[in-house]
Amino acid sequence: MKSIIVICICVFCATSAAAFERVTDRSAFAALMAGYDIKRALVRLNVSQDDQITGRGFGRAITGEWDWRDGYFCRSMNWGREPLPYNCQAVYSDGMTIRFRSDKGTGDYADFKRVPAQ
């Protein structure tokens, strides 16, 4: 019985980890964003088709711009009056979650849920 439970857990973990696929082109990314905002605890953003980022995070306005370069989502943003450093990020998706991994996929990551745009 224990071996069956361990096998089930391993299959579930492997399936969950394998569910994220890399988004490598702008049109695929734009299709994921069309009609959706992205949300995580205390942060909600709209990444628009016209290269703008708007939203709120931890009670402050978020504004910025984005583009797609060499397979990466590159953005410059302000959180309130504080500029956030320009960064190009690898993007992954499992359909409902978008994962942004900083520093061209070598840094930290943040997961956002897709929710209907407001």
All heavy atoms as an XYZ file, in Angstrom:
931
protein
N       0.824     -1.199      0.000
C       0.000      0.000      0.000
C       0.868      1.264      0.000
O       0.588      2.203     -0.720
C      -0.922     -0.030      1.230
C      -1.837      1.146      1.303
S      -3.030      1.098     -0.032
C      -4.144      2.332      0.468
N       1.942      1.270      0.829
C       2.822      2.434      0.885
C       3.455      2.705     -0.472
O       3.599      3.845     -0.870
C       3.919      2.239      1.928
C       3.454      2.402      3.334
C       4.631      2.280      4.279
C       4.181      2.412      5.708
N       5.300      2.278      6.637
N       3.844      1.649     -1.188
C       4.493      1.848     -2.490
C       3.529      2.462     -3.495
O       3.920      3.282     -4.325
C       5.077      0.541     -3.022
O       4.051     -0.419     -3.208
N       2.261      2.122     -3.429
C       1.270      2.699     -4.333
C       1.113      4.195     -4.038
O       1.060      5.016     -4.955
C      -0.088      1.970     -4.208
C       0.033      0.551     -4.766
C      -1.188      2.735     -4.926
C      -1.180     -0.309     -4.554
N       1.077      4.557     -2.768
C       0.952      5.966     -2.402
C       2.175      6.741     -2.871
O       2.058      7.824     -3.436
C       0.740      6.114     -0.879
C      -0.621      5.547     -0.501
C       0.855      7.576     -0.452
C      -0.868      5.437      0.982
N       3.360      6.194     -2.664
C       4.589      6.855     -3.097
C       4.593      7.022     -4.609
O       4.927      8.090     -5.131
C       5.841      6.070     -2.620
C       7.101      6.601     -3.271
C       5.944      6.124     -1.113
N       4.185      6.007     -5.353
C       4.123      6.085     -6.817
C       3.131      7.162     -7.238
O       3.419      7.974     -8.109
C       3.759      4.720     -7.438
C       4.937      3.757     -7.265
C       3.397      4.866     -8.911
C       4.614      2.338     -7.620
N       1.975      7.206     -6.602
C       0.972      8.223     -6.942
C       1.512      9.622     -6.680
O       1.315     10.527     -7.485
C      -0.312      7.996     -6.155
S      -1.229      6.543     -6.673
N       2.174      9.818     -5.545
C       2.738     11.130     -5.233
C       3.792     11.508     -6.258
O       3.823     12.632     -6.749
C       3.309     11.152     -3.797
C       2.160     11.072     -2.786
C       4.155     12.394     -3.555
C       2.601     10.852     -1.352
N       4.666     10.568     -6.614
C       5.717     10.856     -7.604
C       5.124     11.188     -8.960
O       5.579     12.112     -9.631
C       6.677      9.670     -7.730
S       7.710      9.460     -6.266
N       4.107     10.470     -9.376
C       3.459     10.761    -10.661
C       2.807     12.127    -10.621
O       2.934     12.910    -11.551
C       2.426      9.661    -11.013
C       1.550     10.079    -12.178
C       3.139      8.355    -11.311
N       2.121     12.450     -9.510
C       1.488     13.751     -9.386
C       2.527     14.866     -9.451
O       2.358     15.846    -10.161
C       0.696     13.854     -8.073
C       0.153     15.213     -7.822
C      -0.966     15.660     -8.510
C       0.768     16.080     -6.927
C      -1.465     16.941     -8.295
C       0.278     17.350     -6.714
C      -0.841     17.779     -7.400
N       3.635     14.727     -8.725
C       4.678     15.759     -8.719
C       5.310     15.908    -10.095
O       5.540     17.014    -10.563
C       5.757     15.437     -7.690
S       5.151     15.596     -5.996
N       5.582     14.821    -10.766
C       6.181     14.887    -12.104
C       5.219     15.538    -13.085
O       5.614     16.349    -13.912
C       6.561     13.491    -12.571
N       3.943     15.210    -12.973
C       2.947     15.798    -13.862
C       2.829     17.295    -13.609
O       2.784     18.081    -14.539
C       1.572     15.124    -13.649
O       1.729     13.732    -13.876
C       0.534     15.681    -14.574
N       2.809     17.700    -12.338
C       2.692     19.111    -12.014
C       3.900     19.892    -12.517
O       3.771     20.964    -13.074
C       2.555     19.297    -10.505
O       1.360     18.716    -10.070
N       5.079     19.348    -12.312
C       6.296     20.037    -12.739
C       6.376     20.124    -14.254
O       6.862     21.095    -14.803
C       7.521     19.324    -12.181
N       5.910     19.105    -14.942
C       5.998     19.074    -16.395
C       4.926     19.926    -17.061
O       4.998     20.172    -18.257
C       5.898     17.633    -16.884
N       3.927     20.368    -16.287
C       2.804     21.089    -16.872
C       3.204     22.459    -17.417
O       2.586     22.948    -18.342
C       1.686     21.243    -15.849
N       4.220     23.097    -16.851
C       4.650     24.400    -17.351
C       5.446     24.238    -18.634
O       6.368     23.429    -18.698
C       5.515     25.138    -16.317
C       4.726     25.819    -15.253
C       4.518     25.213    -14.033
C       4.183     27.078    -15.470
C       3.789     25.842    -13.035
C       3.451     27.719    -14.487
C       3.255     27.096    -13.272
N       5.060     25.018    -19.634
C       5.788     25.030    -20.900
C       6.313     26.428    -21.155
O       5.646     27.418    -20.852
C       4.880     24.597    -22.046
C       4.471     23.139    -21.952
C       3.660     22.690    -23.160
O       3.734     23.342    -24.222
O       2.940     21.692    -23.021
N       7.473     26.496    -21.740
C       8.107     27.787    -22.039
C       7.353     28.483    -23.167
O       7.001     27.876    -24.181
C       9.571     27.537    -22.442
C      10.315     28.763    -22.885
C      10.924     29.540    -21.730
N      11.393     30.839    -22.185
C      12.578     31.078    -22.710
N      13.452     30.104    -22.828
N      12.898     32.291    -23.097
N       7.096     29.754    -22.992
C       6.505     30.603    -24.024
C       7.679     31.313    -24.691
O       8.415     32.042    -24.037
C       5.521     31.624    -23.406
C       4.937     32.520    -24.484
C       4.432     30.910    -22.620
N       7.849     31.089    -25.986
C       9.056     31.584    -26.646
C       8.815     32.680    -27.672
O       9.772     33.237    -28.195
C       9.810     30.424    -27.338
O       8.930     29.807    -28.281
C      10.300     29.412    -26.318
N       7.561     32.985    -27.965
C       7.348     34.059    -28.938
C       6.244     35.015    -28.486
O       5.367     34.662    -27.715
C       7.080     33.521    -30.349
C       5.788     32.760    -30.455
O       4.730     33.409    -30.539
O       5.844     31.531    -30.465
N       6.344     36.210    -28.993
C       5.447     37.295    -28.611
C       3.982     36.970    -28.880
O       3.119     37.249    -28.044
C       5.849     38.564    -29.356
C       5.008     39.764    -29.003
C       5.325     40.969    -29.895
N       4.453     42.067    -29.579
C       4.776     43.067    -28.782
N       5.975     43.131    -28.231
N       3.912     44.037    -28.543
N       3.682     36.375    -30.017
C       2.278     36.112    -30.353
C       1.649     35.109    -29.377
O       0.495     35.270    -28.994
C       2.136     35.650    -31.801
O       2.835     34.455    -32.014
N       2.396     34.112    -28.963
C       1.875     33.154    -27.983
C       1.655     33.839    -26.633
O       0.643     33.606    -25.958
C       2.823     31.971    -27.842
N       2.589     34.696    -26.245
C       2.445     35.438    -24.998
C       1.238     36.372    -25.065
O       0.418     36.417    -24.149
C       3.721     36.234    -24.692
C       3.605     37.066    -23.455
C       3.668     36.480    -22.205
C       3.440     38.441    -23.540
C       3.549     37.259    -21.050
C       3.324     39.216    -22.401
C       3.381     38.620    -21.150
N       1.108     37.104    -26.163
C      -0.007     38.037    -26.330
C      -1.342     37.290    -26.281
O      -2.314     37.790    -25.707
C       0.139     38.806    -27.636
N      -1.390     36.102    -26.849
C      -2.619     35.307    -26.817
C      -2.981     34.915    -25.377
O      -4.165     34.911    -25.008
C      -2.462     34.070    -27.687
N      -1.988     34.601    -24.567
C      -2.255     34.273    -23.161
C      -2.789     35.473    -22.387
O      -3.619     35.329    -21.484
C      -0.972     33.780    -22.481
C      -0.521     32.374    -22.796
C       0.886     32.131    -22.260
C      -1.498     31.362    -22.209
N      -2.336     36.662    -22.735
C      -2.717     37.876    -22.010
C      -4.041     38.462    -22.496
O      -4.697     39.188    -21.745
C      -1.629     38.950    -22.154
C      -0.294     38.588    -21.548
S      -0.332     38.492    -19.746
C      -0.346     36.734    -19.511
N      -4.439     38.178    -23.721
C      -5.635     38.788    -24.320
C      -6.874     38.506    -23.476
O      -7.246     37.358    -23.243
C      -5.834     38.275    -25.740
N      -7.485     39.575    -22.977
C      -8.708     39.460    -22.191
C      -8.487     39.089    -20.729
O      -9.444     38.860    -20.002
N      -7.239     39.031    -20.315
C      -6.924     38.627    -18.943
C      -6.024     39.635    -18.246
O      -5.207     40.294    -18.876
C      -6.202     37.268    -18.917
C      -7.098     36.116    -19.258
C      -7.228     35.684    -20.571
C      -7.825     35.461    -18.267
C      -8.054     34.622    -20.890
C      -8.659     34.401    -18.579
C      -8.771     33.982    -19.891
O      -9.588     32.945    -20.199
N      -6.188     39.714    -16.945
C      -5.208     40.315    -16.059
C      -4.449     39.156    -15.443
O      -4.873     37.996    -15.548
C      -5.884     41.107    -14.928
C      -6.565     42.380    -15.407
O      -6.267     42.842    -16.529
O      -7.395     42.904    -14.641
N      -3.350     39.464    -14.773
C      -2.649     38.442    -14.011
C      -2.606     38.894    -12.557
O      -2.487     40.084    -12.265
C      -1.246     38.149    -14.574
C      -0.423     39.417    -14.761
C      -1.365     37.371    -15.884
C       1.005     39.174    -15.224
N      -2.743     37.914    -11.653
C      -2.945     38.254    -10.251
C      -2.187     37.284     -9.348
O      -2.093     36.098     -9.641
C      -4.440     38.180     -9.947
C      -4.819     38.597     -8.564
C      -6.326     38.551     -8.395
C      -6.690     38.993     -6.994
N      -8.106     38.973     -6.767
N      -1.644     37.842     -8.269
C      -1.098     37.076     -7.150
C      -1.372     37.880     -5.900
O      -1.914     38.976     -5.991
C       0.382     36.768     -7.353
C       1.275     37.979     -7.431
C       2.728     37.655     -7.623
N       3.244     37.063     -6.411
C       4.328     36.339     -6.338
N       5.039     36.113     -7.415
N       4.728     35.829     -5.216
N      -1.011     37.407     -4.758
C      -1.345     38.079     -3.501
C      -0.991     39.567     -3.557
O       0.163     39.926     -3.789
C      -0.616     37.418     -2.343
N      -1.999     40.415     -3.411
C      -1.873     41.871     -3.335
C      -1.319     42.535     -4.593
O      -0.911     43.687     -4.561
C      -1.027     42.274     -2.122
C      -1.569     41.790     -0.767
C      -0.593     42.146      0.349
C      -2.944     42.350     -0.488
N      -1.302     41.816     -5.705
C      -0.822     42.371     -6.981
C      -1.786     41.955     -8.082
O      -2.146     40.780     -8.202
C       0.594     41.858     -7.346
C       1.043     42.393     -8.694
C       1.601     42.215     -6.263
N      -2.192     42.921     -8.898
C      -3.000     42.645    -10.090
C      -2.489     43.521    -11.215
O      -2.375     44.734    -11.053
C      -4.475     42.918     -9.842
C      -5.338     42.489    -11.029
C      -6.803     42.692    -10.746
N      -7.605     42.169    -11.834
C      -8.604     41.314    -11.683
N      -8.934     40.886    -10.485
N      -9.280     40.900    -12.733
N      -2.167     42.902    -12.356
C      -1.581     43.617    -13.483
C      -2.328     43.329    -14.772
O      -2.849     42.232    -14.965
C      -0.120     43.188    -13.686
C       0.838     43.409    -12.529
C       2.175     42.774    -12.833
C       0.992     44.893    -12.258
N      -2.316     44.314    -15.647
C      -2.765     44.121    -17.017
C      -1.555     44.346    -17.918
O      -0.922     45.405    -17.853
C      -3.894     45.085    -17.384
C      -4.355     44.867    -18.805
O      -3.810     45.454    -19.733
N      -5.325     43.997    -18.977
N      -1.241     43.354    -18.713
C      -0.139     43.434    -19.674
C      -0.812     43.511    -21.042
O      -1.270     42.507    -21.569
C       0.791     42.207    -19.557
C       1.942     42.312    -20.536
C       1.313     42.071    -18.130
N      -0.910     44.718    -21.581
C      -1.752     44.955    -22.753
C      -1.049     44.641    -24.073
O       0.179     44.553    -24.144
C      -2.226     46.415    -22.762
O      -1.152     47.267    -23.085
N      -1.870     44.512    -25.096
C      -1.373     44.252    -26.442
C      -0.559     45.419    -26.987
O       0.239     45.244    -27.895
C      -2.550     43.963    -27.389
C      -3.441     42.827    -26.945
C      -2.774     41.476    -27.018
O      -2.089     41.171    -27.976
N      -2.957     40.663    -25.996
N      -0.758     46.609    -26.431
C      -0.011     47.780    -26.911
C       1.212     48.083    -26.036
O       1.621     49.227    -25.884
C      -0.923     49.001    -27.046
C      -1.512     49.463    -25.722
O      -1.348     48.766    -24.699
O      -2.129     50.529    -25.701
N       1.788     47.024    -25.459
C       3.078     47.089    -24.754
C       3.047     47.866    -23.449
O       4.088     48.315    -22.971
C       4.180     47.651    -25.660
C       4.328     46.900    -26.965
O       3.888     45.739    -27.042
O       4.892     47.464    -27.908
N       1.885     48.019    -22.835
C       1.776     48.743    -21.571
C       1.506     47.772    -20.426
O       0.873     46.723    -20.614
C       0.645     49.774    -21.642
C       0.850     50.840    -22.697
C       2.098     51.661    -22.438
O       2.257     52.263    -21.372
N       3.005     51.677    -23.415
N       1.989     48.129    -19.247
C       1.710     47.388    -18.021
C       1.068     48.360    -17.053
O       1.606     49.446    -16.805
C       3.002     46.821    -17.397
C       3.711     45.881    -18.374
C       2.688     46.096    -16.085
C       5.117     45.499    -17.943
N      -0.107     47.999    -16.533
C      -0.793     48.827    -15.545
C      -1.347     47.916    -14.461
O      -1.594     46.736    -14.695
C      -1.949     49.629    -16.169
O      -2.854     48.721    -16.802
C      -1.441     50.639    -17.184
N      -1.537     48.481    -13.296
C      -2.134     47.704    -12.220
C      -1.830     48.288    -10.867
O      -1.474     49.463    -10.733
N      -1.949     47.419     -9.862
C      -1.685     47.819     -8.488
C      -0.957     46.691     -7.788
O      -1.201     45.522     -8.057
C      -2.978     48.129     -7.748
C      -3.665     49.366     -8.337
C      -4.675     49.990     -7.421
N      -4.164     50.499     -6.165
C      -3.544     51.671     -6.002
N      -3.282     52.435     -7.037
N      -3.161     52.075     -4.803
N      -0.071     47.079     -6.874
C       0.643     46.111     -6.068
C       0.898     46.659     -4.682
O       1.464     47.750     -4.541
N       0.425     45.958     -3.682
C       0.627     46.360     -2.294
C       0.212     47.818     -2.069
O       0.903     48.592     -1.403
C       2.083     46.127     -1.870
C       2.472     44.684     -1.912
C       3.019     44.142     -3.057
C       2.262     43.873     -0.811
C       3.374     42.797     -3.117
C       2.608     42.521     -0.865
C       3.161     41.989     -2.006
N      -0.932     48.193     -2.680
C      -1.498     49.520     -2.463
C      -0.919     50.634     -3.312
O      -1.338     51.781     -3.186
N       0.012     50.311     -4.186
C       0.611     51.332     -5.048
C       0.289     51.051     -6.512
O       0.146     49.904     -6.914
C       2.127     51.327     -4.922
C       2.672     51.786     -3.615
C       4.173     51.755     -3.719
N       4.848     52.275     -2.563
C       6.154     52.252     -2.415
N       6.922     51.728     -3.363
N       6.715     52.741     -1.345
N       0.231     52.122     -7.295
C       0.041     51.972     -8.735
C       1.302     51.356     -9.351
O       2.415     51.639     -8.926
C      -0.237     53.325     -9.380
N       1.081     50.519    -10.347
C       2.184     49.954    -11.124
C       1.977     50.375    -12.577
O       0.880     50.232    -13.113
C       2.227     48.418    -11.028
C       2.504     47.997     -9.586
C       3.275     47.846    -11.974
C       2.430     46.504     -9.345
N       3.024     50.925    -13.167
C       2.986     51.307    -14.573
C       4.276     50.841    -15.225
O       5.297     50.668    -14.554
C       2.873     52.835    -14.741
O       3.980     53.458    -14.094
C       1.565     53.363    -14.165
N       4.202     50.640    -16.522
C       5.425     50.244    -17.218
C       5.170     49.924    -18.668
O       4.064     50.092    -19.186
N       6.226     49.464    -19.295
C       6.187     49.063    -20.701
C       6.882     47.722    -20.840
O       7.742     47.366    -20.030
C       6.907     50.098    -21.562
C       6.250     51.454    -21.529
C       7.000     52.477    -22.362
O       8.172     52.230    -22.735
O       6.408     53.526    -22.635
N       6.496     46.985    -21.889
C       7.137     45.708    -22.138
C       7.383     45.535    -23.627
O       6.771     46.189    -24.466
C       6.301     44.558    -21.588
C       5.023     44.287    -22.341
C       3.825     44.906    -22.152
C       4.832     43.338    -23.384
N       2.887     44.399    -23.018
C       3.486     43.426    -23.791
C       5.657     42.422    -24.020
C       2.947     42.617    -24.796
C       5.120     41.621    -25.018
C       3.780     41.728    -25.399
N       8.311     44.649    -23.940
C       8.527     44.207    -25.312
C       9.038     42.776    -25.270
O       9.236     42.198    -24.204
C       9.454     45.142    -26.095
C      10.844     45.268    -25.506
O      11.126     44.661    -24.458
O      11.661     45.973    -26.096
N       9.194     42.191    -26.422
C       9.646     40.806    -26.531
C      10.967     40.817    -27.273
O      11.035     41.290    -28.396
C       8.592     39.986    -27.281
C       8.753     38.530    -27.048
C       9.430     37.655    -27.846
C       8.255     37.772    -25.954
N       9.374     36.404    -27.296
C       8.664     36.446    -26.130
C       7.506     38.089    -24.819
C       8.343     35.423    -25.237
C       7.194     37.083    -23.928
C       7.605     35.764    -24.143
N      12.029     40.293    -26.635
C      13.361     40.294    -27.245
C      14.005     38.921    -27.126
O      14.185     38.410    -26.014
C      14.273     41.304    -26.561
C      13.853     42.717    -26.807
C      14.880     43.676    -26.287
N      14.385     45.030    -26.478
C      14.916     46.080    -25.933
N      15.961     45.961    -25.147
N      14.410     47.273    -26.150
N      14.338     38.352    -28.264
C      15.092     37.090    -28.298
C      14.470     36.001    -27.423
O      15.179     35.262    -26.734
C      16.545     37.316    -27.887
C      17.243     38.319    -28.785
O      17.001     38.291    -30.010
O      18.013     39.153    -28.264
N      13.143     35.927    -27.421
C      12.459     34.880    -26.675
C      12.159     35.214    -25.227
O      11.750     34.334    -24.461
N      12.345     36.470    -24.823
C      12.120     36.879    -23.441
C      11.180     38.072    -23.352
O      11.205     38.957    -24.196
C      13.447     37.248    -22.758
C      14.390     36.087    -22.667
C      15.391     35.924    -23.612
C      14.260     35.143    -21.654
C      16.252     34.840    -23.550
C      15.124     34.060    -21.584
C      16.112     33.909    -22.526
O      16.959     32.839    -22.471
N      10.388     38.084    -22.280
C       9.537     39.204    -21.916
C      10.433     40.213    -21.196
O      11.012     39.911    -20.142
C       8.434     38.702    -20.978
C       7.619     39.771    -20.319
C       6.572     40.368    -20.992
C       7.876     40.165    -19.011
C       5.799     41.340    -20.379
C       7.119     41.130    -18.384
C       6.072     41.716    -19.074
N      10.583     41.391    -21.783
C      11.450     42.422    -21.196
C      10.579     43.587    -20.768
O       9.760     44.073    -21.543
C      12.495     42.874    -22.213
S      13.595     41.542    -22.738
N      10.784     44.031    -19.533
C       9.906     45.074    -19.011
C      10.690     46.105    -18.206
O      11.720     45.823    -17.615
C       8.796     44.481    -18.177
C       9.269     43.611    -17.008
C       9.254     44.400    -15.746
N       9.675     43.631    -14.596
C      10.692     43.986    -13.822
N      11.418     45.037    -14.083
N      11.008     43.275    -12.749
N      10.139     47.314    -18.235
C      10.563     48.366    -17.324
C       9.296     48.807    -16.598
O       8.245     48.963    -17.224
C      11.218     49.530    -18.072
O      10.342     50.060    -19.021
N       9.386     48.973    -15.284
C       8.185     49.274    -14.502
C       8.505     50.243    -13.378
O       9.657     50.347    -12.935
C       7.599     47.997    -13.881
C       7.048     47.033    -14.868
S       6.092     45.631    -14.190
C       6.701     45.338    -12.579
N       7.451     50.894    -12.941
C       7.505     51.718    -11.740
C       6.470     51.182    -10.770
O       5.329     50.885    -11.161
C       7.186     53.180    -12.050
C       8.297     53.834    -12.820
O       9.435     53.836    -12.381
N       7.967     54.370    -13.972
N       6.865     51.084     -9.520
C       5.963     50.705     -8.445
C       5.783     51.953     -7.604
O       6.697     52.358     -6.887
C       6.570     49.555     -7.651
C       5.757     49.112     -6.484
C       4.412     48.852     -6.461
C       6.239     48.860     -5.171
N       4.027     48.451     -5.206
C       5.137     48.449     -4.392
C       7.483     48.948     -4.576
C       5.238     48.128     -3.053
C       7.591     48.619     -3.232
C       6.480     48.214     -2.484
N       4.642     52.619     -7.799
C       4.479     53.956     -7.238
C       5.489     54.863     -7.923
O       5.580     54.892     -9.148
N       6.285     55.560     -7.158
C       7.335     56.425     -7.736
C       8.672     55.708     -7.844
O       9.637     56.276     -8.343
C       7.509     57.661     -6.882
C       6.315     58.569     -6.944
C       6.570     59.821     -6.174
N       5.399     60.691     -6.266
C       5.400     61.927     -5.857
N       6.478     62.448     -5.320
N       4.310     62.650     -5.969
N       8.727     54.484     -7.372
C       9.989     53.737     -7.337
C      10.194     52.943     -8.634
O       9.402     52.058     -8.956
C       9.972     52.774     -6.155
C      11.246     52.015     -5.966
C      11.180     51.110     -4.747
O      10.399     51.386     -3.821
O      11.915     50.120     -4.741
N      11.253     53.262     -9.382
C      11.509     52.481    -10.598
C      12.056     51.100    -10.246
O      12.869     50.955     -9.340
C      12.556     53.320    -11.346
C      13.203     54.170    -10.310
C      12.199     54.355     -9.208
N      11.563     50.100    -10.939
C      12.091     48.746    -10.795
C      13.085     48.523    -11.930
O      12.849     48.967    -13.050
C      10.967     47.715    -10.863
C       9.872     47.871     -9.802
C       8.771     46.855    -10.016
C      10.458     47.741     -8.400
N      14.177     47.836    -11.687
C      15.197     47.657    -12.729
C      14.635     46.943    -13.965
O      13.820     46.016    -13.844
C      16.270     46.801    -12.059
C      16.017     46.908    -10.598
C      14.561     47.199    -10.433
N      15.088     47.397    -15.134
C      14.736     46.726    -16.395
C      15.167     45.272    -16.287
O      16.241     44.977    -15.753
C      15.468     47.419    -17.542
C      15.209     46.831    -18.895
C      14.072     47.178    -19.607
C      16.101     45.931    -19.468
C      13.826     46.653    -20.866
C      15.859     45.395    -20.726
C      14.726     45.770    -21.422
O      14.480     45.239    -22.657
N      14.319     44.352    -16.770
C      14.652     42.944    -16.672
C      13.994     42.177    -17.798
O      12.843     42.440    -18.150
C      14.202     42.387    -15.316
C      14.848     41.063    -14.991
O      14.319     40.026    -15.341
N      15.988     41.119    -14.321
N      14.728     41.225    -18.368
C      14.181     40.297    -19.360
C      13.956     38.963    -18.669
O      14.844     38.458    -17.975
C      15.130     40.149    -20.545
S      15.223     41.645    -21.552
N      12.764     38.405    -18.866
C      12.340     37.242    -18.105
C      11.872     36.121    -19.018
O      11.212     36.363    -20.029
C      11.212     37.645    -17.165
C      11.621     38.794    -16.269
C      10.491     39.334    -15.423
O       9.343     38.915    -15.540
N      10.808     40.282    -14.556
N      12.207     34.898    -18.636
C      11.649     33.726    -19.307
C      10.211     33.574    -18.818
O       9.918     33.809    -17.645
C      12.463     32.482    -18.991
N       9.320     33.198    -19.728
C       7.911     33.042    -19.388
C       7.508     31.590    -19.600
O       7.870     30.972    -20.611
C       7.027     33.959    -20.265
C       5.553     33.753    -19.953
C       7.417     35.417    -20.077
N       6.750     31.065    -18.641
C       6.233     29.700    -18.703
C       4.739     29.759    -18.398
O       4.276     30.654    -17.703
C       6.917     28.810    -17.664
C       8.414     28.752    -17.814
C       9.226     29.727    -17.244
C       9.015     27.732    -18.534
C      10.601     29.684    -17.385
C      10.395     27.675    -18.678
C      11.177     28.657    -18.100
O      12.540     28.613    -18.252
N       3.998     28.794    -18.906
C       2.574     28.748    -18.613
C       2.086     27.309    -18.575
O       2.577     26.455    -19.305
C       1.783     29.522    -19.672
O       0.402     29.433    -19.402
N       1.096     27.081    -17.715
C       0.382     25.803    -17.719
C      -1.055     26.019    -18.184
O      -1.901     25.166    -18.032
C       0.433     25.136    -16.351
C      -0.375     25.871    -15.289
O      -0.958     26.936    -15.579
O      -0.415     25.383    -14.146
N      -1.325     27.185    -18.758
C      -2.662     27.517    -19.235
C      -3.355     28.534    -18.349
O      -3.883     29.518    -18.824
N      -3.357     28.312    -17.045
C      -4.005     29.252    -16.128
C      -3.014     30.017    -15.268
O      -3.355     31.038    -14.686
C      -5.011     28.525    -15.224
C      -6.266     28.110    -15.969
S      -7.044     29.433    -16.959
C      -7.536     30.604    -15.733
N      -1.803     29.545    -15.174
C      -0.768     30.224    -14.402
C       0.338     30.666    -15.341
O       0.756     29.901    -16.217
C      -0.193     29.290    -13.318
O      -1.255     28.877    -12.456
C       0.886     29.980    -12.498
N       0.799     31.892    -15.151
C       1.927     32.425    -15.915
C       3.083     32.564    -14.939
O       2.941     33.187    -13.884
C       1.609     33.810    -16.535
C       0.293     33.788    -17.301
C       2.767     34.286    -17.390
C       0.273     32.914    -18.505
N       4.212     31.979    -15.279
C       5.409     32.062    -14.441
C       6.439     32.938    -15.144
O       6.799     32.682    -16.286
C       5.991     30.673    -14.189
C       7.296     30.699    -13.414
C       7.739     29.312    -13.027
N       6.846     28.858    -11.939
C       6.837     27.615    -11.470
N       7.650     26.704    -11.974
N       6.005     27.290    -10.496
N       6.891     33.967    -14.448
C       7.943     34.840    -14.944
C       9.213     34.528    -14.145
O       9.216     34.651    -12.918
C       7.577     36.311    -14.734
C       6.386     36.760    -15.540
C       5.101     36.656    -15.021
C       6.553     37.288    -16.808
C       4.003     37.079    -15.751
C       5.468     37.712    -17.552
C       4.190     37.598    -17.021
N      10.281     34.128    -14.839
C      11.566     33.845    -14.174
C      12.551     34.919    -14.607
O      12.874     35.055    -15.778
C      12.079     32.463    -14.516
C      13.341     32.112    -13.717
C      13.788     30.682    -13.902
N      12.941     29.709    -13.253
C      13.029     29.346    -11.972
N      13.909     29.916    -11.194
N      12.228     28.434    -11.494
N      13.010     35.710    -13.658
C      13.852     36.868    -13.937
C      15.206     36.483    -14.524
O      15.587     35.305    -14.544
C      14.043     37.691    -12.662
O      14.801     36.970    -11.721
N      15.921     37.507    -14.967
C      17.298     37.364    -15.458
C      17.428     36.289    -16.537
O      18.274     35.403    -16.460
C      18.252     37.088    -14.290
C      18.160     38.149    -13.209
O      17.989     39.335    -13.555
O      18.233     37.801    -12.018
N      16.547     36.395    -17.537
C      16.527     35.455    -18.666
C      16.436     33.998    -18.214
O      17.060     33.109    -18.774
C      17.730     35.672    -19.573
C      17.691     37.003    -20.302
C      18.775     37.100    -21.333
C      18.611     38.376    -22.143
N      19.651     38.518    -23.155
N      15.638     33.789    -17.176
C      15.373     32.426    -16.725
C      16.342     31.884    -15.706
O      16.233     30.720    -15.327
N      17.255     32.705    -15.207
C      18.238     32.209    -14.238
C      17.973     32.692    -12.815
O      18.631     32.234    -11.883
C      19.669     32.627    -14.633
O      19.782     34.043    -14.586
C      20.024     32.126    -16.026
N      17.012     33.601    -12.645
C      16.763     34.188    -11.329
C      15.516     33.638    -10.665
O      15.035     32.547    -10.979
N      14.998     34.432     -9.757
C      13.785     34.070     -9.026
C      12.582     34.064     -9.962
O      12.619     34.646    -11.042
C      13.530     35.077     -7.904
C      14.598     35.021     -6.820
O      15.209     33.955     -6.631
O      14.822     36.055     -6.175
N      11.509     33.419     -9.511
C      10.300     33.421    -10.319
C       9.100     33.859     -9.495
O       9.108     33.791     -8.273
C      10.049     32.064    -10.971
C       9.627     30.962    -10.035
C       8.291     30.771     -9.714
C      10.559     30.093     -9.480
C       7.894     29.761     -8.868
C      10.177     29.078     -8.637
C       8.843     28.915     -8.328
O       8.445     27.913     -7.486
N       8.081     34.325    -10.230
C       6.807     34.695     -9.620
C       5.698     34.094    -10.471
O       5.729     34.187    -11.696
C       6.667     36.208     -9.562
N       4.749     33.455     -9.836
C       3.591     32.867    -10.503
C       2.388     33.788    -10.364
O       2.114     34.295     -9.272
C       3.238     31.508     -9.908
C       4.240     30.421    -10.254
O       5.062     30.632    -11.166
O       4.188     29.350     -9.618
N       1.688     33.986    -11.467
C       0.479     34.802    -11.522
C      -0.649     33.969    -12.105
O      -0.443     33.268    -13.104
C       0.681     36.029    -12.414
C       1.593     37.069    -11.846
C       2.982     36.939    -11.962
C       1.090     38.184    -11.207
C       3.832     37.900    -11.447
C       1.934     39.161    -10.695
C       3.315     39.017    -10.812
N      -1.828     34.071    -11.549
C      -3.020     33.423    -12.088
C      -3.653     34.341    -13.124
O      -3.732     35.553    -12.928
C      -4.051     33.128    -10.991
C      -3.587     32.122     -9.987
C      -3.548     30.745    -10.593
C      -3.161     29.727     -9.530
N      -2.815     28.461    -10.095
N      -4.124     33.760    -14.225
C      -4.880     34.524    -15.212
C      -6.302     34.689    -14.705
O      -6.933     33.713    -14.301
C      -4.888     33.781    -16.555
C      -3.542     33.691    -17.190
C      -3.514     32.751    -18.388
N      -4.318     33.295    -19.473
C      -5.103     32.562    -20.266
N      -5.208     31.264    -20.109
N      -5.774     33.136    -21.229
N      -6.793     35.929    -14.706
C      -8.163     36.224    -14.285
C      -8.771     37.149    -15.336
O      -8.047     37.914    -15.988
C      -8.211     36.865    -12.879
C      -7.710     35.885    -11.815
C      -7.416     38.154    -12.826
N     -10.087     37.086    -15.544
C     -10.692     37.970    -16.547
C     -10.337     39.438    -16.289
O     -10.326     39.892    -15.136
C     -12.193     37.733    -16.371
C     -12.274     36.336    -15.823
C     -11.074     36.196    -14.922
N     -10.009     40.156    -17.348
C      -9.620     41.558    -17.229
C     -10.743     42.386    -16.661
O     -11.928     42.125    -16.925
C      -9.196     42.100    -18.590
N     -10.389     43.391    -15.883
C     -11.388     44.292    -15.302
C     -11.634     45.446    -16.235
O     -10.812     45.914    -16.928
C     -10.907     44.838    -13.971
C     -10.909     43.777    -12.901
C     -10.550     44.346    -11.522
O      -9.845     45.335    -11.397
N     -11.038     43.703    -10.501
